[in-house]
Amino acid sequence: MPTLVLLRHGQSQWNLENRFTGWWDVDLSERGVDEARAAGRLLKDKGFGFDRCFTSLQTRAIRTLHLLLEEMGLVWLPEHKDWRLNERHYGGLTGLNKAEMIAKVGEAQVKIWRRSFDIPPPPLEADSPYTLGEDRRYEGISVPTTESLKDTIARVLPYFEAHIQPALMSGERVLVAAHGNSLRALEKYLSGIADDDIVRLEIPTGEPIVYELDDRLRKVDRYYLNER
């Protein structure tokens, strides 16, 4: 029975500061480091092992993966980094404080930008300090200027089907360390969650989610490891 573990990165510095992050590269907070290490210890204590790991091109997810693997004694595992597992691009909201935006444009508008399925935030301006045109990791990639959750799903699922699904089908135990919205994309697919419901799914930082799958990769069970 294939096993897939999903993990949202530990708390980032901008999570701590309540800022929209998206594709901007920020590091883990001290709490985020502790969460990543605790996830590794929990997985090890529960007898989990892995054969292959997947993550995004963003530091907070990569460091979470590395800290976790260090705790498990598995730093040698093959890992695959890809931009399609990046967080949703928050466009013109990038870098802004969420509470300040609510005060400026109202809670209802911010909720639409954050939680609607197919309405993206305003695009990132070309002269924004958060543009990524000179970032080497995205060379040759058409970096979006904003994304809805629907847009995020449209890039995550083809990557899952092309790279993660074959690993699971071959019997490998797979760990994906990524972000709230890229993991929502996977959860929507694996659990068959409706468009209107997936936007309400909360995924906490640093808590492993276990999917037990049958041989056709249909969900048998899904649970947070700290609840078992």
Secondary structure, DSSP 8 states (H G I E B T S, - for coil): --EEEEEE---BHHHHTTB--TTS---B-HHHHHHHHHHHHHHHHTT---SEEEE-SSHHHHHHHHHHHHHHT-TTS-EEE-GGGS----GGGTT-BHHHHHHHH-HHHHHHHHH-SS-------TT-TT--TT-GGGTTS---S---HHHHHHHHHHHIIIIIHHHHHTT--EEEEE-HHHHHHHHHHHHT--HHHHTT----TT--EEEEE-TT--EEEEEEGGG-
